[in-house]
Amino acid sequence: AIERVAEQLRQRLAPPPRLKWIKASVGSTVRFDVEGAETLGSIAAAGRTPIYATWHDRIFLGTYFLQKKGIVFLTSQSFDGEYIARFLQRFGFGVIRGSSTRGGARGLVQMLRELKHGTAMGFTVDGPKGPRYVAKPGPILLAKKSGMGSIVFTSKHHDGFCMWKTATTDFNVVDGTPYHRDVVRELSEACKRQ
């Protein structure tokens, strides 16, 4: 019985198998305009390691933009935090568990150790329980204790972009990607099959 429950939990927590393809498809349609790149350059020139901060609802595009930078993110110890941790790990990010509501002090201590070894850190600053777009003090505390600089990363989609095929605009995931596939419909169908 325990094995069956463990298998059900593993299946619920595992990201869908097509997630990398979906991220690559959506990512290939995104254009990033970077503002403040000189801040990141000045942090590196000073021999410091960056601390990234973003909002919870910007994680998806963030995984595309920040991939292959060796960043370790703090994620909560909740059930949702486990899902986000597995999502991040699947795309090559490191994970330290803890949040403003549970295990935060332990997580910050571990982040401080890693930061001193040159590993970039990341936070979703509006915390696991919100409120939305209200930053928690974690990144600032870590920056103060470590003497490192922090930068803010955020993303915004193009106002006319659609994640599905529509007659309203040609700027959609089907017509705007080299794959010409409706990834939202495919993801929906994959979820229904499970």
N, C-alpha and C positions, 0 to 999 in steps of 0.2 A: 504494500500500500504506500509506503514511504517513497519507493522508487517511482511509482506512478505520479504521486504529487510532485516530486522533484522534477520529473520529466515535463509535466504540465507547466510548472513554474519556469523551467528553462525555455520552453517554447514561447511562453508569454513575454519573457524578457529579451529574447534574441531578436535583433533587428531583422526585418524582412530580407530575404536573400537578394532581392533586386535593389536594395537600398543604395549600393555603390553606383549602380547604373543610373538610378534616378538622380543621385547627387551629381554625377558627371553630366547627365543630360541637362539638368537645370543649370548647373554651373557653367556649361558651355554657352548659355544664352545670356549670362550676366556680364555686365561691364562694370568694373570697379573704378571709381574716381577717388583717388586717395588724397585726402587733405591732411596736412600736418606731417608728412613723411619725414621732414627735417627733424621732428621731435624724436622719432625712432633712431634716426642717424646720430643725433646728439647723445642719446642714451648709450648707443654702442661705442661712439667715439670716446666717451668718458669711462669706458670699461665697465659699465653697469649692465644689468640684465633687465629686460622689460617685464612689466606686469601688465597683462592685458585685461581689460574690463569690457563687458558687453551685457546686453539685456537678454533675458530668457528667450524672448520671441525672435532673437536674431541668431540663435545657435546654428540653424541649418546653413545659412549662407556663410556664417563664420567658419564652419568646418571646411568649406571650399576655399575661402580666402586665406585662412591661417594654416592650411595643411603643410606638412613637411617643415615646420618651424620648431619642432621638438617641444611644444608647449604642454604643460601639465595643468589641468583644470581641477578646481575644487568642485565637487558635486555632493549633494546632500546624501544622507544615509537612508533616505526614504525609499519606498518602492519606486516612485518616479525617478529618483536620483539614480537608482540601479539601472534603469532603462537608459537614462542619459549617459551614465558612465560607460555602458556597453556600446552605445552609439559612438561616443567619442573614441573609445579604444579601437573600435572597428576601423576608424579612419586615421589611426596612428597617433592619437593624442594620449598623453599620460593622464592618470586620474588619481587624485587624493580625495578621500571621503571625509566629509564634515560640512557643516553649514552654520548659519547664524542661530539656528534653533537646536542643533544637536551635533556635538563633536567638533564644533568650530575651533576651539582653542587647540585641540590636538592637531587638527588639520592645518592651522596656521603655523604651528611649530614645525610640522613636517614640510610645509611649503618653504619656510624660512631656511631649513637645512638644504633643500634642493636648490633654492635660489642662490645660496652661497656657493654652490657647485656649478653655477652658470646655467641652470635650467630655467627657461622662461616660464612664468606662471600665468594662469588665467582665471577669471571669475565671471560668473553671471551675477551681476551686482544687485539685481532687484530681489535677491533672496528666494528661497523655496516657497515662502508663503506670501510674497508680495509685501506691500502693494506694488503694482506694476509701475515701472519707471521711477521707483524711489530707491536710490542706491544705499546699500548697507556699507558699513565702514571697513570691511575686510581688506580690500586692496590698499586703502590708505594706511591702515595699521601695518600691513606687510611692507609697504614702501618705507614707512617711518622706521620700523625695526631693522630693516635690511640696508637702508641707505640707497636703495635702488629707485629708479624712476618708474612711474606708471603711465600708461597711455590708454586711451579709450578707443575701442573699436566698436563701430556700429555699422549697420547696413540698412538700406532702404530699397525696396523694389521700385522699378519704373512704374509710374502711375498707370500706364496703359497696358502693362503686361498681364496676360492671363495664363493661368496654370492649366488650361484646358482649351480645346478647340472651340472657337466661337466666331460668329459672323461679325461681332462688334469691332474686332481689330485683327490685323494680320500679325501683330506682335504677340504671339502666343507660343506656348511650349511645343506645339505640333509644327507650326510653320516656321518658327524661329530657331529650331535646332537642326543639326545635321541628321538626326535620327528619324524625324517626322513621325513621332509616336506620341500618343496621349498617355503620359506617364501617370496622371492622376487616375484615369480610368483603369489602367493596368494595375496600379496599386490597390484600387478599390476592389477589383476582381480578385486579386491575390488574397486580400484580407477576407473576402467572402468565402473563398475556398478553404481557409484555415479554420 
